[in-house]
Amino acid sequence: MKRWMAVAGVMAVAGTTLAVRAGEGPKPGQTPYARWRYGPPADPGYFPIAVWLQGPQNARRYKEAGINLYAGLWKGPTEQQLADLKAAGMQVICDQNEVGLKHRDDPTIVGWMHGDEPDNAQPVIDPNTGQQTWGPCIPPERIVADYKRLRAADPTRPILLNLGQGVANDEWHGRGPGAHLGQYETYVQGADIVSFDVYPMAGLEKPNNADYLWYVAKGVERLVQWTGGKRIVWNCLECTGISDPKKKATPHQVRAEAWMALVRGSTGLIWFVHRFAPTFCEWALLEDPEMLAAVTAINRQIHALAPVLNSPTVADGATVTSSAADVPIGHLVKRHGGATYLFTVAMRNAPTTGTFRVRGLPARAKAEVIGEDRSLPVTNGRFTDEFKPYDVHLYRIR
């Protein structure tokens, strides 16, 4: 999941596989995962929130924090890792190795995965000196070929491909020689679930990182566009300083990144919780009480809203006008259980006021701001609200 992991010697094991039963798709009220016999739950109340490359010994603690999935197992899966996850009630997407294939009928494994970030420059070792340099990215055609091979080995689970920050950051130089943006339209054909990672606060080489949280939304938008709606789109989120404790997102910024992704079309989240400096810690989130509380609250709110998030999006369900032209407000409209939901987030590091016009409402209604203990009057489908930098407001209108 990142170049940092390669530098620190922590690299995801390669692998990938997935398969869809011919002619089958999700039935009404089911998530897209219903296509796979052993995929993630098809219950509309399920929303995948994963943690990246963690040891099973912490599975119960992650479960308490609202995480319901592991993405990757270090040098695994092994029999012991799978047994420990099963005991903790934690499912996993992992490498399709020999041990994994022995567990074809084990519902603990809900997907297979490619090696991480094939779109980034790959390490090259000089056979004479042993010195490591960086070569080109893995050709996208190879990822597609691997996908077909792995799917043939097990057609009952989806395959996850996680891409790097080049999905959103056009200035990223870590893709190696010959790489170009057009390759991504081929990469995304090599998986059933396509994800990417960009860490605006911890991972961008910019003097003003706080102004670029919107790269999360940009990357999700691009994946949705490149996949043409034919692949499931997830994304990764930061919550630690990773390699510099001074470049760490605040809980408010982390929540904004999560909802930026959701309103732009992400249907699954993966938390990256490692810290590499000043000391290495695989489970740094668990040692950060403030951030752990924030991530737990984000996860629990998303789980509570899962049936809404999994319901059909209402196209053109609302329009929004921002009082600050350079501060767009992202929004998503859903209708569920007799209510209209409008999920919004300010996409820039500046305040603004949003004016919303929601279609299909009576002349007078009330917008409850979820989790904020306040409500707003809605007249003829119109209301306004104030946004501080990167504010998230979630409205339920009855």
C-alpha positions in Angstrom: 0.0 0.0 0.0 2.7 2.3 -0.4 6.1 3.1 -1.3 6.8 3.5 2.5 6.1 -0.1 3.0 8.7 -1.2 0.5 11.2 1.1 2.1 10.5 -0.3 5.5 10.6 -3.8 4.3 6.8 -4.3 4.7 5.4 -5.3 1.4 2.1 -6.9 0.5 2.4 -10.4 -0.9 1.3 -10.6 -4.5 -1.8 -12.5 -5.5 -5.2 -11.9 -6.9 -8.4 -13.6 -7.8 -12.0 -13.3 -8.2 -14.9 -14.6 -10.1 -18.5 -13.9 -10.8 -21.1 -16.6 -11.3 -22.2 -16.3 -14.9 -25.5 -14.6 -15.4 -25.9 -13.6 -11.7 -26.1 -10.1 -10.3 -27.3 -8.6 -7.0 -31.0 -9.0 -6.3 -33.0 -6.0 -5.0 -32.0 -5.2 -1.5 -28.6 -6.9 -1.9 -25.1 -5.4 -2.2 -23.0 -6.1 -5.3 -21.1 -8.8 -3.3 -24.1 -11.2 -3.9 -22.4 -12.1 -7.2 -19.9 -14.2 -5.3 -20.6 -17.3 -3.2 -17.8 -16.5 -0.7 -17.6 -12.8 -1.2 -18.3 -10.1 1.4 -21.8 -10.2 2.9 -24.6 -9.3 0.6 -26.7 -7.8 3.4 -27.7 -4.2 2.6 -26.7 -3.4 6.2 -23.1 -4.3 5.5 -20.5 -1.7 4.6 -16.9 -2.8 4.2 -14.4 -1.0 6.4 -11.0 -2.6 6.3 -7.6 -2.2 7.9 -4.5 -2.6 5.9 -1.9 -5.4 6.5 -2.4 -6.1 10.2 -1.6 -9.0 12.5 -4.5 -11.1 13.6 -3.6 -10.5 17.3 -5.3 -7.1 17.1 -8.4 -8.2 15.2 -10.7 -7.9 18.2 -9.5 -4.4 19.0 -10.1 -3.4 15.4 -13.5 -5.0 15.5 -14.4 -2.8 18.6 -13.3 0.2 16.5 -15.9 -0.6 13.8 -13.6 -2.4 11.4 -15.1 -5.5 9.9 -12.4 -6.6 7.3 -8.7 -7.2 7.0 -7.0 -6.3 3.7 -3.7 -8.3 3.4 -1.8 -10.6 5.7 2.0 -10.3 6.1 3.6 -13.4 4.5 0.2 -15.0 4.5 -2.3 -16.3 4.7 -1.0 -18.9 7.0 -3.1 -21.6 8.8 -2.5 -19.8 12.1 -3.5 -16.4 10.7 -6.7 -17.7 9.3 -7.5 -19.6 12.6 -6.9 -16.5 14.6 -9.1 -14.3 12.4 -11.8 -16.9 12.4 -11.8 -17.0 16.2 -12.0 -13.2 16.3 -14.9 -13.1 13.8 -12.9 -11.1 11.3 -13.0 -11.7 7.5 -10.1 -11.1 5.2 -9.1 -10.3 1.6 -5.7 -11.8 1.1 -3.2 -13.4 -1.2 -4.2 -16.5 -3.2 -1.4 -18.7 -2.0 -1.4 -22.4 -1.4 -2.8 -22.1 2.1 -5.5 -19.7 0.9 -6.6 -22.1 -1.9 -7.0 -24.9 0.7 -9.6 -22.7 2.3 -11.8 -22.3 -0.7 -14.8 -23.2 1.4 -13.9 -21.0 4.4 -16.1 -17.9 4.6 -13.3 -16.2 6.6 -11.7 -15.4 3.2 -14.0 -13.1 1.3 -11.6 -12.0 -1.5 -8.2 -12.3 -3.1 -5.8 -9.4 -3.8 -3.1 -8.4 -6.2 0.3 -7.2 -5.0 0.0 -3.6 -3.8 0.5 -0.6 -6.0 1.6 -2.2 -9.3 1.2 1.2 -10.9 4.2 2.5 -9.0 7.9 2.0 -9.8 9.0 -1.5 -8.8 12.2 -2.3 -6.9 15.1 -3.7 -9.1 18.0 -5.5 -7.5 21.4 -5.5 -9.2 22.5 -9.2 -9.2 26.2 -8.2 -9.0 26.1 -5.6 -6.3 22.8 -6.3 -4.5 22.0 -2.6 -4.7 18.3 -1.7 -5.1 17.1 0.8 -7.6 13.6 1.5 -9.1 12.4 0.3 -12.4 9.1 0.7 -14.3 5.7 0.0 -13.0 4.1 -3.4 -13.6 2.5 -3.3 -17.1 -1.3 -3.1 -16.7 -1.7 -6.0 -19.2 0.1 -8.3 -16.7 -2.4 -7.3 -14.0 -5.3 -8.2 -16.3 -3.6 -11.6 -17.1 -3.0 -12.3 -13.4 -6.7 -11.4 -12.8 -7.8 -14.0 -15.3 -5.5 -16.6 -13.9 -6.5 -16.1 -10.3 -10.2 -16.0 -11.2 -9.8 -19.3 -13.0 -8.4 -20.8 -9.8 -11.3 -19.6 -7.7 -14.4 -18.0 -9.3 -16.3 -17.7 -5.9 -14.6 -14.5 -4.6 -13.9 -11.0 -5.8 -10.4 -9.7 -6.5 -9.1 -6.5 -5.0 -6.5 -4.2 -6.8 -5.1 -1.3 -4.8 -3.4 1.4 -6.9 -1.1 4.2 -5.7 -1.5 8.0 -5.5 -0.9 8.4 -9.2 -4.6 7.9 -9.6 -5.2 11.4 -8.1 -1.8 13.1 -8.0 -0.6 14.0 -11.5 2.7 15.4 -10.1 3.6 12.1 -8.5 7.0 11.0 -9.8 7.0 7.6 -8.2 5.4 5.7 -11.1 8.7 5.1 -12.8 9.9 5.6 -16.4 7.3 5.3 -19.2 4.3 5.5 -16.9 1.3 7.5 -18.1 -2.3 8.2 -16.9 -3.8 6.3 -19.8 -2.6 3.0 -18.3 -5.2 3.2 -15.6 -8.1 2.3 -17.9 -6.4 -1.0 -18.4 -5.4 -1.5 -14.8 -9.0 -1.3 -13.6 -9.9 -4.2 -15.9 -7.8 -6.4 -13.7 -10.0 -6.6 -10.7 -13.5 -6.7 -9.4 -12.9 -4.2 -6.6 -10.6 -1.3 -7.5 -9.1 0.8 -4.7 -6.4 3.5 -4.5 -4.4 5.3 -1.8 -3.5 9.0 -1.5 -2.6 10.5 1.9 -2.8 14.3 1.5 -1.5 15.2 4.9 1.1 12.4 5.3 2.1 11.5 1.8 2.1 14.5 -0.5 5.3 16.4 -1.2 3.8 19.8 -0.9 4.4 22.7 1.5 0.6 23.2 2.0 -0.7 19.7 2.3 -3.9 20.7 4.2 -5.1 22.4 0.9 -5.2 19.0 -0.9 -7.5 16.8 1.0 -9.7 16.9 -2.1 -7.3 14.6 -3.9 -9.2 11.8 -2.1 -12.4 12.8 -3.9 -10.5 13.3 -7.2 -9.1 9.8 -7.1 -12.5 8.2 -6.4 -14.1 10.2 -9.2 -11.4 9.0 -11.6 -11.9 5.4 -10.6 -15.6 5.6 -11.0 -15.1 7.1 -14.5 -12.4 4.7 -15.6 -14.4 1.7 -14.5 -17.6 2.9 -16.1 -19.6 1.6 -13.2 -18.5 -1.9 -14.0 -16.3 -2.3 -11.0 -16.7 -1.8 -7.2 -14.7 1.3 -6.1 -13.0 1.5 -2.7 -10.3 3.8 -1.3 -7.7 4.0 1.5 -7.6 6.6 4.2 -4.8 8.0 6.4 -5.0 8.4 10.2 -1.3 8.4 11.3 1.7 10.6 10.6 3.2 7.6 8.7 6.8 8.9 8.2 6.6 12.3 9.9 4.6 12.9 13.1 4.3 16.6 12.1 2.4 15.6 8.9 -0.6 14.0 10.4 -4.2 14.7 9.6 -6.5 15.9 12.3 -9.6 13.9 13.2 -11.7 16.6 11.5 -9.6 16.3 8.3 -9.8 12.5 8.4 -13.6 12.6 8.7 -13.7 15.0 5.7 -11.6 12.6 3.6 -13.9 9.7 4.4 -17.0 11.6 3.4 -15.3 13.1 0.3 -14.8 9.6 -0.9 -18.3 8.4 -0.1 -20.1 11.3 -1.8 -18.0 10.7 -4.9 -18.9 7.0 -5.2 -16.6 5.0 -2.9 -18.4 2.0 -1.4 -15.7 0.7 0.9 -12.9 2.2 3.0 -9.5 0.8 4.0 -7.6 2.4 6.9 -3.8 2.6 6.7 -2.7 2.6 10.3 1.1 2.1 10.1 3.7 4.5 11.4 7.3 4.3 10.2 9.0 7.2 11.9 10.4 8.1 14.4 9.8 4.5 15.4 8.0 1.7 13.5 4.6 0.6 14.7 2.3 -1.6 12.7 -0.8 -0.7 14.8 -0.1 3.0 15.4 -3.8 3.9 15.4 -4.4 1.7 18.4 -1.8 3.7 20.3 -3.4 7.0 19.5 -6.5 7.5 21.8 -7.7 10.7 20.2 -7.5 9.4 16.6 -8.8 5.9 17.5 -11.9 7.5 19.1 -12.4 9.6 15.9 -11.9 6.7 13.5 -14.3 4.6 15.7 -16.9 7.3 15.5 -16.6 7.6 11.8 -16.9 3.8 11.3 -19.9 3.5 13.6 -21.7 6.3 11.8 -21.1 4.8 8.4 -22.3 1.4 9.7 -25.4 3.0 11.0 -26.0 4.6 7.6 -25.1 1.5 5.6 -28.6 0.7 4.4 -28.9 4.2 3.2 -25.4 4.3 1.6 -26.2 0.9 -0.1 -29.5 2.2 -1.5 -29.7 3.6 -5.1 -28.3 7.1 -5.5 -30.9 9.7 -6.6 -29.4 11.2 -9.7 -29.9 15.0 -9.9 -31.7 14.7 -6.5 -30.3 18.1 -5.4 -28.3 21.1 -6.5 -25.9 23.1 -4.3 -24.6 26.6 -4.6 -21.5 27.6 -2.6 -21.1 31.2 -1.5 -17.4 30.8 -2.1 -16.8 29.9 -5.8 -13.5 28.2 -5.0 -15.0 26.0 -2.3 -17.1 23.3 -3.9 -19.5 21.3 -1.7 -19.7 17.7 -2.6 -23.1 16.0 -2.1 -24.9 12.7 -2.4 -28.7 12.1 -2.3 -30.3 8.9 -1.2 -33.9 8.0 -0.3 -34.5 5.3 2.2 -37.2 4.4 4.7 -39.4 7.3 3.8 -36.7 9.9 4.3 -34.4 11.8 1.9 -30.8 11.9 2.9 -28.4 14.5 1.7 -24.7 13.9 2.6 -22.4 16.9 2.1 -18.8 17.9 2.6 -16.9 21.1 2.0 -14.1 20.2 -0.4 -11.6 23.0 0.3 -9.6 24.4 3.2 -11.9 27.5 3.5 -15.3 28.4 4.9 -18.5 28.8 2.8 -22.2 28.8 3.0 -24.2 26.2 1.0 -27.6 26.7 -0.5 -29.3 23.5 -1.3 -32.3 22.7 -3.4 -33.6 19.2 -2.9 -36.1 17.7 -5.4 -39.2 15.8 -4.4 -39.9 17.4 -1.1 -43.2 19.0 0.2 -43.5 22.7 0.6 -42.4 22.6 4.2 -40.0 20.0 5.8 -37.3 19.7 8.3 -33.7 18.7 7.8 -32.2 17.0 10.8 -28.4 17.3 10.9 -27.3 13.9 11.9 -25.0 13.8 14.9 -25.1 17.5 15.4 -28.2 17.9 17.6 -29.8 20.5 15.4 -32.2 20.9 12.5 -33.0 23.3 9.7 -36.3 24.4 8.1 -36.7 23.4 4.5 -39.0 25.5 2.4 -40.0 24.4 -1.1 -37.0 22.1 -1.0 -34.5 24.9 -0.2 -32.3 25.5 2.8 -28.9 26.9 3.7 -26.2 26.0 6.1 -22.7 27.2 7.0 -19.5 25.2 6.5 -16.2 25.7 8.2 -13.1 24.3 6.3 -13.7 20.7 5.5 -17.0 20.5 7.4 -19.2 17.4 6.9 -23.0 17.8 7.3 -25.3 14.9 6.9 -29.0 15.7 6.6 -32.0 13.5 7.0 -35.2 15.2 5.7 -38.5 13.7 6.5 
